[in-house]
Amino acid sequence: MKAISILNDVLGPIMRGPSSSHTAGSFHMGRLARALLGDEPVSAVFAFDPGGSYAEVYHEQSSDCGFVAGLMGWDITDERFPQSLELAAAQGLEIEFVVERLPDAEHPNTVELRMISRSGKRLRAVAQSIGGGAIVFTRINEWPVHLTGDAHEVLVELDANGDRALELVTRGGQLVSQPQRQARGQQVFLHVQRQSPLDATVQEQLRTLPGIQHLWIAPPVFFVQSGQPIVSSAAEMVELAEERGRSLGEVGLAYEAALLGLRESDLLAEMIRRFEVMRSAVRRGLDQDLPPMQLLQPSARQVFRSEALGHVAVGGIHTRAAARAMAVMHVNSGGGVVCAAPTAGSAGTLPGVVVTLAEERGLDRERLALALFAASAIGVIVATRATFAAEVAGCQVEIGAAGAMAAAAVVDAAGGSARQAVDAAAIAFQNTMGSVCDLVQGIVEIPCHTRNAAAAASAFVCADLILGGYVNPIPLDETIDAVYAVGKLLPRELRCTARGGLALAPSALALPRVKT
């Protein structure tokens, strides 16, 4: 199992809404599939299992646009993203989405891709969107693989012993993991993950080797992992922080530097860049002129103004953070640019909190970045022990996880210890355990927007409880394990299929859509 990266798997990607699993994950699969095809595609079929989540919501959550934009080689923030299907057809790219039984549908977000290129190359692949925009390819043609998009991938199929091919694909060292070799009769399949690209001369030598049948080469779609994680649990994070006299944010920063082999100064700069995306989304969501959503009318601006005018019951920093969180979700639902934190469905909670801290508590840029690394450290443990996919474990691992991350960020920003930050995350999670994903009409709006708002407000409460003296008796690691176990007990109808909960309320079913 690969190590979880903060920038690859937790606080990101920067993306267009509305869903990290269904929009960003689909985009990443399309982009990696295009690279593996190795030529301009002219036709592509995307097949979804009827028992999975894609079959229910692939259009409502812009998975179709994501697949096609990635297949066409665009960036996910490209302004043409909403028109990707029409523009692909205009360029002669035939796209088909089908629902059929898939034998390899081990995950609710499984897709089988069948592609043909302009020169006649073919690719048949099985892939999964596993939460937060992360992906894994599990099959190329008939060969089982494990491609996660965070390495330079080289795959070779040949009808020889493969020794010469293996020597070429590993030339120069810098491997991410040990080369994988499979054999079936006279056929051999090699898979090598590199930190750096394979030299063009070596690629040409490979193509001319006797017995070579297929050569697939793909660059990473995420940061390349070149190191090893320094901790693997919340308990280890706290222990390391106390040994070194560091905050949770500083431990999160050290973790990512070790894993990606990057300088801490560069990682801080990248985190600030992601914070600015969050702040832009907050400001955009509080504007008057917003792109239309499908079910809701924008209300974050009105809530924010009402609080300022004293027209609410209590008001205060909690309400303002909640309004900011909801503002980001408005942008997300309108297909705007957000930073998944850790998913698009939970992309409002953490920005609502940290933008409030920045604008109302005057945190400087480095302090903000470290607060986000503290939040992300919690996310690393969630992703390591559980999942961010509501399709697997319900809303508790999306907005629930975001609330836990935000509580840790508040403690870190207030100067609390790593242990206090982890405990704040634990009690936040304990109070969202069991929350279902029952999005109305399969759209990331109801109840997602108000849940993000409530999670942002709750983050301050949980932080205050811990900083004020509450002693948490159940550690975060055990809490996450319990959350995951509960999530797996949820029926399919309550895991992002729009077939249970609020989604079946008569008023929910009767809601008209603003756009389709």
Secondary structure by P-SEA (a helix, b strand, c coil): cbbbbcccccccccccccccccaaaaaaaaaaaaaaacccccbbbbbbbccccccccccccaaaaaaaaaaaccccccccccaaaaaaaaacbbbbbbbcccccccccbbbbbbbccccbbbbbbccccccccbbbbcccccbbbbbccccbbbbbbbcccaaaaaaaaaccccccccbbbbbcccbbbbbbbbcccccaaaaaaaaacccccbbbbbcccccccccccccccaaaaaaaaaaacccaaaaaaaaaaaaacccaaaaaaaaaaaaaaaaaaaaaaacccccccccccccaaaaaaaaaacccccccaaaaaaaaaaaaaaaaaaccccccccccccccaaaaaaaaaaacccccaaaaaaaaaaaaaaaaaaaacccccccccccccaaaaaaaaaaaaaaaaacccaaaaaaaaaaaaaaaccccccccccccccaaaaaaaaaaaaaaaaaaaaaabbbbcccaaaaaaaaaaaaaaccccccccccccccccccccccccccc
